Amino acid sequence: MKKLLLCMILTGLALTATAGGKKVRYQGELAGGIALEPKTTSPDKWYEITTRQGVRLFDYLFVGAGFSYIARIGTPIDREIPVFGTLRGYLPLGKSRVSLYASCDAGYACEFREGYYRPSIGVDIALSRRMGITLDVGYRHFSIAGTPYDLTDSYLVFTAGFRF
C-alpha cells in the first residue's frame, strides 16, 4: 500500500513538472482485448480490460501504472487482477498521425500472488493531440515461483484501446 501511495504522489508531482520547456502531460488509456494460449488447443479464451494512467514526456515516452481485469469465460470461470508499472516508447512516422510503439508492463498479479509482465508492440493513431486509438499485440506471462511445480502461463494478446 505504501508503494502505491508513493507512486501516486510521484505521478502527481510529475504532472506539474516541466521538461525542457515543454509541459509533461497526463495520459490515460482504456483498452480491451482477447488472449489465446498458443501451447494448447483449448477453446477457452481470456478476455481483459486494462487501464493505464501516467505521464507523457516529449511525445516519445509514457511512464505510468495500471491494472487489468482478466477473465476466462469457460468451465470454470477464472480471473486475475494484475497491478503493474508501464513504460512505452513512441516512434512517430513522419508528419502523419501514426506512431509505432513498444511497451512493457511489469508487476504483480493479485489473485494468485504471481509475477506478471507483458511486452507488446503496437500502433497509435492520433485523433487529436490528446486522444487516439491504440492497437497492439503482446505476450502476457504469469509465473508462480515457490510452488512445487513453478507454474507459468503465457498468452498471445490482441488489444484495442482508446488513449485520452
Backbone as JSON, one array per atom type, in Angstrom:
{
  "sequence": "MKKLLLCMILTGLALTATAGGKKVRYQGELAGGIALEPKTTSPDKWYEITTRQGVRLFDYLFVGAGFSYIARIGTPIDREIPVFGTLRGYLPLGKSRVSLYASCDAGYACEFREGYYRPSIGVDIALSRRMGITLDVGYRHFSIAGTPYDLTDSYLVFTAGFRF",
  "N": [[0.82, -1.18, 0.0], [2.0, 1.21, 0.73], [3.83, 1.56, -1.35], [2.12, 1.96, -3.52], [0.91, 4.38, -2.77], [3.18, 6.06, -2.78], [3.81, 5.92, -5.5], [1.55, 7.21, -6.59], [1.9, 9.79, -5.53], [4.35, 10.56, -6.71], [3.58, 10.51, -9.4], [1.7, 12.58, -9.4], [3.4, 14.76, -8.79], [4.99, 14.7, -11.08], [3.16, 15.45, -13.0], [3.0, 18.17, -12.7], [5.47, 19.05, -13.36], [8.06, 20.43, -15.52], [9.61, 19.76, -18.63], [12.39, 20.45, -20.33], [11.27, 22.91, -21.15], [8.84, 22.17, -22.16], [5.62, 21.21, -21.2], [4.98, 18.42, -19.15], [2.56, 16.03, -19.71], [-0.59, 14.63, -18.66], [-1.65, 11.31, -19.41], [-4.01, 8.89, -20.25], [-5.33, 5.56, -20.68], [-7.69, 3.27, -21.93], [-8.31, -0.01, -22.53], [-9.28, -2.99, -24.29], [-9.22, -6.52, -24.75], [-8.31, -9.76, -26.17], [-6.99, -12.92, -25.29], [-5.0, -15.62, -26.32], [-3.97, -18.94, -25.73], [-1.05, -20.17, -26.85], [0.04, -22.74, -26.62], [-1.86, -24.73, -26.41], [-4.85, -26.43, -27.5], [-7.14, -25.53, -26.46], [-10.49, -24.36, -26.32], [-11.15, -22.24, -24.75], [-10.98, -18.77, -24.12], [-9.21, -15.93, -22.98], [-10.31, -12.89, -21.69], [-9.77, -9.39, -21.45], [-9.75, -6.28, -19.66], [-8.16, -3.26, -19.5], [-6.62, -0.56, -17.79], [-4.51, 2.23, -18.01], [-2.63, 4.75, -16.48], [-0.82, 7.75, -16.46], [2.09, 9.73, -17.27], [3.0, 11.63, -20.14], [5.96, 12.19, -21.83], [7.72, 14.5, -23.75], [6.44, 13.65, -26.11], [7.45, 11.2, -26.85], [7.73, 9.27, -24.89], [6.05, 7.33, -22.46], [5.21, 6.97, -19.1], [3.87, 5.16, -16.49], [1.25, 3.68, -14.49], [-0.94, 0.89, -13.94], [-3.85, -1.3, -14.07], [-5.39, -4.48, -14.67], [-8.34, -6.34, -15.48], [-8.73, -9.6, -15.86], [-10.3, -12.33, -17.35], [-11.37, -15.69, -17.79], [-13.78, -17.05, -19.7], [-15.38, -19.78, -19.34], [-15.34, -23.2, -18.4], [-14.05, -23.99, -15.43], [-14.93, -20.59, -14.43], [-12.28, -18.39, -14.47], [-10.24, -15.84, -13.01], [-8.12, -12.91, -12.96], [-6.19, -10.27, -11.55], [-3.94, -8.19, -12.38], [-1.6, -5.75, -11.19], [0.41, -3.12, -12.21], [3.46, -1.47, -13.33], [4.15, 0.65, -16.09], [5.91, 1.19, -19.14], [6.39, 2.97, -22.08], [7.58, 3.49, -25.3], [7.48, 5.77, -27.99], [7.48, 6.02, -31.58], [7.17, 8.31, -33.85], [5.78, 8.41, -37.15], [7.0, 10.2, -39.44], [5.26, 13.12, -40.49], [2.76, 12.24, -40.12], [-0.27, 11.1, -38.46], [0.25, 8.82, -37.17], [1.9, 6.62, -34.96], [4.39, 4.28, -34.08], [4.84, 1.93, -31.41], [6.62, 0.54, -28.6], [6.11, -1.38, -25.76], [6.11, -2.14, -22.24], [4.72, -3.84, -19.58], [5.03, -4.46, -16.17], [4.64, -6.22, -13.16], [2.59, -7.29, -10.48], [0.41, -9.95, -10.04], [-2.57, -10.1, -8.46], [-4.54, -12.07, -7.66], [-3.49, -14.74, -7.74], [-1.08, -14.32, -6.56], [1.38, -13.79, -8.05], [4.17, -13.2, -10.31], [4.1, -10.83, -13.01], [4.34, -9.94, -16.39], [4.25, -8.08, -19.48], [5.27, -7.59, -22.49], [4.85, -5.63, -25.46], [4.05, -4.66, -28.86], [2.91, -2.04, -30.96], [0.53, 0.16, -32.63], [-0.29, 3.59, -32.65], [-2.89, 5.64, -33.39], [-3.5, 8.88, -33.89], [-6.24, 10.85, -32.96], [-6.56, 13.39, -32.14], [-4.36, 15.79, -30.57], [-4.36, 14.9, -27.93], [-5.95, 12.62, -27.87], [-6.46, 9.25, -29.04], [-6.38, 6.14, -30.9], [-5.41, 2.9, -30.04], [-3.73, -0.03, -31.11], [-2.55, -3.22, -30.47], [-0.19, -5.99, -30.17], [0.71, -8.43, -27.92], [2.62, -10.25, -25.44], [1.66, -11.98, -22.81], [2.65, -12.91, -19.58], [2.55, -14.97, -16.76], [3.94, -15.96, -13.65], [4.34, -18.3, -11.08], [6.28, -18.47, -8.57], [8.0, -20.64, -6.31], [6.15, -22.6, -5.91], [5.4, -26.13, -5.87], [5.69, -26.95, -8.52], [6.47, -24.74, -9.98], [4.64, -22.9, -11.6], [3.87, -21.56, -14.8], [2.31, -19.38, -17.05], [1.58, -18.42, -20.33], [0.52, -16.16, -22.83], [-0.73, -15.08, -26.01], [-1.65, -11.88, -26.81], [-4.16, -9.75, -28.05], [-5.06, -6.44, -28.4], [-7.22, -3.55, -28.34], [-7.54, -0.08, -27.93], [-8.4, 3.05, -26.31], [-6.91, 6.11, -26.18], [-6.51, 8.84, -24.01]],
  "CA": [[0.0, 0.0, 0.0], [2.9, 2.35, 0.78], [4.4, 1.73, -2.68], [1.08, 2.53, -4.36], [0.78, 5.78, -2.37], [4.36, 6.74, -3.28], [3.65, 6.01, -6.95], [0.56, 8.23, -6.86], [2.5, 11.09, -5.21], [5.33, 10.86, -7.75], [2.83, 10.82, -10.62], [1.15, 13.93, -9.21], [4.49, 15.71, -8.93], [5.41, 14.71, -12.47], [2.16, 16.17, -13.79], [3.23, 19.62, -12.58], [6.85, 19.33, -13.74], [8.31, 20.8, -16.91], [10.77, 19.04, -19.17], [12.94, 21.16, -21.48], [10.37, 23.97, -21.58], [7.54, 21.62, -22.54], [4.9, 20.61, -20.06], [4.71, 17.0, -19.1], [1.1, 15.98, -19.66], [-1.26, 13.41, -18.26], [-2.2, 10.44, -20.46], [-4.7, 7.7, -19.78], [-5.73, 4.63, -21.73], [-8.62, 2.2, -21.6], [-8.18, -0.98, -23.62], [-9.88, -4.3, -24.13], [-8.58, -7.47, -25.66], [-8.51, -11.2, -26.06], [-5.72, -13.64, -25.2], [-5.02, -17.02, -26.74], [-2.83, -19.7, -25.23], [-0.52, -20.82, -28.04], [0.51, -24.11, -26.39], [-2.93, -25.7, -26.29], [-5.97, -26.3, -28.44], [-8.31, -25.23, -25.64], [-11.36, -23.35, -26.92], [-11.33, -21.12, -23.81], [-10.25, -17.55, -24.41], [-9.12, -14.99, -21.88], [-10.71, -11.54, -22.06], [-9.19, -8.45, -20.49], [-9.99, -4.84, -19.7], [-6.98, -2.67, -18.89], [-6.48, 0.89, -17.74], [-3.18, 2.74, -17.7], [-2.65, 6.18, -16.17], [0.55, 8.21, -16.24], [2.52, 10.98, -17.89], [3.64, 11.57, -21.46], [7.13, 13.06, -21.85], [8.29, 14.83, -25.05], [5.72, 12.92, -27.16], [8.15, 9.97, -27.2], [7.81, 8.33, -23.77], [4.95, 7.29, -21.49], [5.54, 6.26, -17.87], [2.67, 5.17, -15.66], [0.84, 2.48, -13.76], [-2.28, 0.47, -14.33], [-4.31, -2.61, -13.64], [-6.25, -5.18, -15.62], [-9.23, -7.39, -15.02], [-8.59, -10.66, -16.87], [-11.18, -13.43, -17.0], [-11.6, -16.75, -18.77], [-15.18, -17.45, -19.69], [-15.39, -21.2, -19.7], [-15.66, -24.01, -17.25], [-14.72, -23.0, -14.6], [-14.56, -19.2, -14.69], [-11.07, -17.96, -13.78], [-9.99, -14.41, -13.15], [-6.83, -12.43, -12.47], [-6.14, -8.82, -11.49], [-2.57, -7.7, -12.23], [-1.3, -4.33, -10.95], [1.71, -3.05, -12.86], [4.03, -0.25, -13.86], [4.24, 0.53, -17.54], [6.82, 2.07, -19.85], [6.09, 2.86, -23.51], [8.32, 4.41, -26.16], [6.78, 6.04, -29.25], [8.26, 6.4, -32.76], [6.26, 8.92, -34.83], [6.09, 8.15, -38.55], [6.97, 11.46, -40.19], [4.28, 14.11, -40.06], [1.45, 11.6, -40.06], [-0.87, 10.96, -37.13], [0.5, 7.43, -36.76], [3.15, 6.34, -34.26], [4.62, 2.91, -33.63], [5.33, 1.94, -30.03], [7.0, -0.68, -27.89], [5.63, -1.17, -24.4], [6.27, -3.25, -21.32], [4.06, -3.77, -18.28], [5.62, -5.42, -15.23], [4.08, -6.03, -11.84], [2.18, -8.37, -9.59], [-0.97, -10.39, -10.24], [-3.09, -10.21, -7.09], [-5.36, -13.25, -7.36], [-2.68, -15.93, -7.47], [0.19, -13.89, -5.98], [2.39, -14.21, -9.01], [4.78, -12.17, -11.13], [3.38, -10.53, -14.24], [4.9, -8.98, -17.34], [3.58, -8.1, -20.77], [5.83, -6.75, -23.54], [3.98, -5.56, -26.64], [4.32, -3.68, -29.9], [1.62, -1.61, -31.49], [0.39, 1.38, -33.39], [-1.15, 4.59, -32.05], [-3.45, 6.51, -34.42], [-3.96, 10.07, -33.18], [-7.46, 11.52, -33.39], [-6.17, 14.76, -31.84], [-3.09, 15.73, -29.83], [-4.53, 14.19, -26.66], [-6.75, 11.4, -27.99], [-6.08, 8.36, -30.12], [-6.76, 4.73, -30.86], [-4.23, 2.04, -29.99], [-3.86, -1.45, -31.48], [-1.26, -3.87, -30.21], [-0.03, -7.43, -30.0], [1.63, -8.6, -26.82], [2.88, -11.56, -24.86], [1.39, -11.88, -21.37], [3.28, -14.03, -18.87], [2.4, -15.08, -15.31], [4.74, -17.04, -13.08], [4.12, -18.51, -9.65], [7.51, -19.05, -8.04], [7.9, -21.21, -4.98], [5.2, -23.71, -5.87], [6.12, -27.38, -6.15], [5.96, -27.14, -9.95], [6.77, -23.44, -10.6], [3.68, -22.68, -12.68], [3.98, -20.41, -15.69], [1.28, -19.29, -18.09], [1.92, -17.42, -21.33], [-0.58, -15.96, -23.78], [-0.62, -14.09, -27.06], [-2.74, -10.96, -26.5], [-4.51, -8.73, -29.05], [-5.88, -5.43, -27.72], [-7.57, -2.28, -28.96], [-7.8, 0.82, -26.84], [-8.66, 4.48, -26.52], [-5.98, 6.94, -25.41], [-7.06, 10.17, -23.73]],
  "C": [[0.87, 1.25, 0.0], [3.5, 2.62, -0.6], [3.38, 2.35, -3.63], [0.9, 4.01, -4.05], [1.96, 6.59, -2.89], [4.27, 6.94, -4.79], [2.66, 7.12, -7.32], [1.12, 9.63, -6.59], [3.5, 11.5, -6.29], [4.66, 11.2, -9.07], [2.25, 12.22, -10.53], [2.21, 15.0, -9.35], [4.94, 15.83, -10.38], [4.43, 15.47, -13.36], [2.39, 17.67, -13.75], [4.63, 20.01, -13.02], [6.92, 19.84, -15.18], [9.55, 20.06, -17.35], [11.24, 19.78, -20.42], [12.02, 22.24, -22.0], [9.01, 23.47, -22.01], [6.89, 21.01, -21.32], [4.79, 19.11, -20.24], [3.2, 16.88, -18.94], [0.59, 14.61, -19.25], [-1.69, 12.63, -19.5], [-2.84, 9.24, -19.8], [-5.06, 6.82, -20.96], [-6.69, 3.6, -21.16], [-8.62, 1.25, -22.78], [-8.89, -2.28, -23.27], [-9.26, -5.26, -25.12], [-8.93, -8.9, -25.38], [-7.14, -11.86, -26.07], [-5.93, -15.1, -25.57], [-3.79, -17.72, -26.2], [-2.26, -20.51, -26.39], [-0.14, -22.28, -27.86], [-0.6, -25.14, -26.36], [-3.99, -25.47, -27.36], [-7.26, -26.01, -27.69], [-9.17, -24.16, -26.3], [-11.57, -22.13, -26.0], [-10.44, -19.96, -24.21], [-10.27, -16.68, -23.16], [-9.48, -13.61, -22.4], [-10.14, -10.59, -21.01], [-9.67, -7.03, -20.75], [-8.85, -4.22, -18.9], [-7.09, -1.16, -18.88], [-5.05, 1.23, -17.34], [-3.3, 4.24, -17.49], [-1.21, 6.61, -15.94], [0.83, 9.53, -16.91], [3.2, 10.7, -19.23], [4.75, 12.61, -21.48], [7.6, 13.25, -23.29], [7.6, 14.14, -26.23], [6.38, 11.59, -27.53], [8.13, 8.91, -26.1], [6.59, 8.47, -22.88], [5.41, 6.46, -20.31], [4.3, 6.31, -16.99], [2.46, 3.87, -14.92], [-0.57, 2.12, -14.21], [-2.67, -0.85, -13.69], [-5.23, -3.18, -14.71], [-7.21, -6.08, -14.87], [-9.23, -8.41, -16.15], [-9.46, -11.83, -16.44], [-11.25, -14.43, -18.15], [-13.05, -17.17, -18.63], [-15.22, -18.88, -20.22], [-15.79, -21.98, -18.48], [-14.35, -24.41, -16.6], [-14.3, -21.59, -15.02], [-13.34, -18.87, -13.83], [-10.94, -16.46, -13.94], [-8.63, -14.07, -12.55], [-6.85, -10.91, -12.51], [-4.69, -8.38, -11.29], [-2.52, -6.19, -12.03], [0.14, -4.15, -11.42], [2.16, -1.61, -13.11], [4.18, -0.43, -15.35], [5.19, 1.58, -18.11], [6.57, 1.85, -21.34], [6.87, 3.92, -24.26], [7.63, 4.53, -27.5], [7.77, 6.43, -30.35], [7.28, 6.97, -33.78], [6.73, 8.63, -36.25], [5.92, 9.45, -39.34], [5.98, 12.45, -39.61], [2.87, 13.53, -39.98], [0.95, 11.53, -38.62], [-0.62, 9.57, -36.55], [1.87, 7.33, -36.08], [3.21, 4.85, -33.95], [5.08, 2.99, -32.18], [5.73, 0.54, -29.59], [6.7, -0.41, -26.42], [5.96, -2.38, -23.54], [5.57, -2.93, -20.0], [4.73, -4.81, -17.39], [5.05, -5.15, -13.84], [3.73, -7.33, -11.15], [0.72, -8.69, -9.84], [-1.55, -10.8, -8.89], [-3.76, -11.55, -6.77], [-4.53, -14.46, -6.97], [-1.3, -15.6, -6.91], [1.37, -14.32, -6.85], [2.98, -13.01, -9.74], [4.04, -12.03, -12.44], [4.23, -9.61, -15.11], [4.24, -9.18, -18.69], [4.27, -7.13, -21.72], [4.88, -6.74, -24.74], [4.52, -4.54, -27.63], [2.98, -3.28, -30.5], [1.71, -0.34, -32.29], [-0.6, 2.29, -32.68], [-1.59, 5.53, -33.17], [-4.1, 7.7, -33.72], [-5.25, 10.6, -33.81], [-7.31, 13.02, -33.17], [-4.86, 14.67, -31.06], [-3.21, 14.89, -28.57], [-5.29, 12.88, -26.77], [-6.29, 10.56, -29.18], [-6.59, 6.95, -29.9], [-5.48, 3.91, -30.89], [-4.61, 0.61, -30.38], [-2.53, -2.1, -31.2], [-1.37, -5.38, -30.09], [1.01, -7.6, -28.91], [1.75, -10.05, -26.38], [2.72, -11.43, -23.35], [1.92, -13.12, -20.67], [3.03, -13.9, -17.36], [3.37, -16.15, -14.84], [4.5, -17.09, -11.58], [5.36, -19.22, -9.12], [7.24, -19.64, -6.66], [6.86, -22.31, -4.85], [5.96, -24.99, -6.19], [6.47, -27.57, -7.62], [6.23, -25.84, -10.68], [5.89, -23.19, -11.83], [4.03, -21.46, -13.51], [2.87, -20.5, -16.72], [1.66, -18.17, -19.02], [0.81, -17.36, -22.37], [-0.2, -14.92, -24.81], [-1.85, -13.2, -26.94], [-2.91, -9.95, -27.62], [-5.43, -7.73, -28.36], [-6.13, -4.22, -28.63], [-7.95, -1.34, -27.83], [-8.06, 2.24, -27.29], [-7.74, 5.26, -25.59], [-6.59, 8.32, -25.22], [-6.13, 11.0, -22.88]]
}
